[in-house]
Amino acid sequence: MQTARVIGHARATVKHESLVGRRLVIAQPLLLSGDADGPPLLVLDHLGCRTGDMVVLTSDGSAVTDITGSDVCPARWSVCGLVD
């Protein structure tokens, strides 16, 4: 798991069939100090986070499978929690 800040959202005219109707956001992973930890990530969001929200990300494939209902979804990262 990784903390991150949502910095935007993404739109696509063509998506993998498992992502149709799903929300994608751009999240910047963070270190404990609050500095960026690598490049921003394209993340599957089923919780409805907004730009500026702190979130917890997971790269667990079973989380993506649970969200999409597809075993062949190409997404790796998903939002698994919002930080208060």
C-alpha positions in Angstrom: 0.0 0.0 0.0 1.1 3.5 -0.8 -0.2 7.0 0.2 -0.8 9.4 -2.6 -2.4 12.7 -3.5 -5.0 12.9 -6.3 -3.7 15.5 -8.8 -6.3 15.0 -11.6 -8.5 12.7 -13.5 -8.2 11.0 -16.9 -10.7 10.4 -19.8 -10.3 8.0 -22.6 -12.3 7.6 -25.8 -11.1 4.0 -26.1 -10.7 1.8 -23.1 -10.3 -1.9 -22.4 -13.7 -3.4 -22.0 -13.2 -4.0 -18.3 -12.7 -0.3 -17.7 -15.7 1.0 -19.5 -17.8 3.1 -17.1 -15.0 3.1 -14.5 -13.3 6.3 -13.1 -9.6 6.8 -13.6 -7.6 9.3 -11.6 -4.0 10.5 -11.6 -2.3 10.1 -8.2 1.1 11.2 -7.1 2.6 8.6 -4.7 4.1 10.2 -1.6 6.9 9.5 0.9 6.3 10.0 4.7 7.9 13.4 4.3 5.2 14.4 1.8 7.7 14.5 -1.1 6.9 12.8 -4.4 7.8 9.1 -4.6 8.3 8.5 -8.3 6.1 9.5 -11.2 2.3 10.0 -11.0 0.2 6.8 -11.6 -3.1 6.2 -13.4 -5.3 4.6 -10.8 -8.7 3.0 -10.9 -11.1 4.8 -8.5 -14.3 3.3 -7.2 -14.6 5.5 -4.1 -15.2 8.9 -5.8 -12.1 10.8 -4.6 -11.5 14.3 -5.8 -8.5 16.3 -6.9 -6.4 17.2 -3.8 -7.6 14.2 -1.7 -5.1 12.0 0.1 -5.7 8.4 -0.7 -4.3 4.9 0.0 -3.4 3.0 -3.2 -2.9 -0.8 -3.6 -1.3 -2.7 -6.4 -3.0 -5.9 -5.4 -4.5 -7.5 -8.5 -7.4 -9.1 -6.5 -8.7 -5.6 -5.6 -8.9 -4.6 -9.3 -10.6 -7.9 -10.0 -13.2 -7.3 -7.2 -13.9 -3.7 -8.6 -14.2 -4.6 -12.3 -15.3 -8.2 -12.1 -12.7 -9.1 -14.7 -9.7 -11.3 -14.5 -8.0 -9.7 -17.5 -8.3 -6.0 -16.5 -5.0 -4.2 -17.4 -5.2 -1.8 -14.4 -2.6 -2.4 -11.7 -3.3 0.3 -9.1 -6.5 1.1 -7.4 -7.7 3.4 -4.6 -8.5 1.4 -1.5 -9.0 4.2 1.0 -9.4 7.9 1.6 -7.2 9.5 4.3 -9.1 11.8 6.7 
